[in-house]
Amino acid sequence: MSMNKQALEEALALLGDVLADQETPFGLLVIGGSSLLLLGLIDRSTADLDVIGLVDANSYSKMDFIPESLGSAAARVARAMGLADDWLNTRPADLMDLGLPDGWAKRISVRTFGALEVHLPSRQDQICFKLYAAIDSGPTGKHFADLYELTPNAEELLGAGRWAITHDSSTGFQQELRGCLHDLGVEWDHDVI
């Protein structure tokens, strides 16, 4: 089942209530379509919540897997709302390995749902993540569509490109990056990035 913004907020509120009942509060660093929905930056539905980090006293660490208490709470929400078993997942958490864009933690927005805090990177940082994802999925994928909807200017896209090549500096990736930027109306001079 896909969730629009209202359904996503309902799922997170229910998750926060279950976590409160379990006395297991969590702070999660979230990216992807769900974070864009919560920030009001896109209007498409999403099937999941992509968690990349755990928040502890305003510091962030990579979340490689869903802890048991969070997983059991998410399973209860999935059953109650008819969501997929993996609606809460850590698939993109590897982004944390090579670093997020400079200054990202200072630009975080926080939404609270009971015992659940959801930390959302800024539009600027989301542009980086979506460009990186769009390079892999191509111009017909949802990541490219999300990036297009964010209406980034050339400077934002080139900055996102500079960040993306810190995660993959291969010639093939740079060629794909050049093509993706071209599709967005930005010509890439390697010296610029």
Summary of the structure (lengths in Angstrom):
residues: 193
radius of gyration: 17.0
end to end distance: 39.4
largest distance: 54.6
contacts: 597
relative contact order: 0.15
helix: 51%
strand: 17%
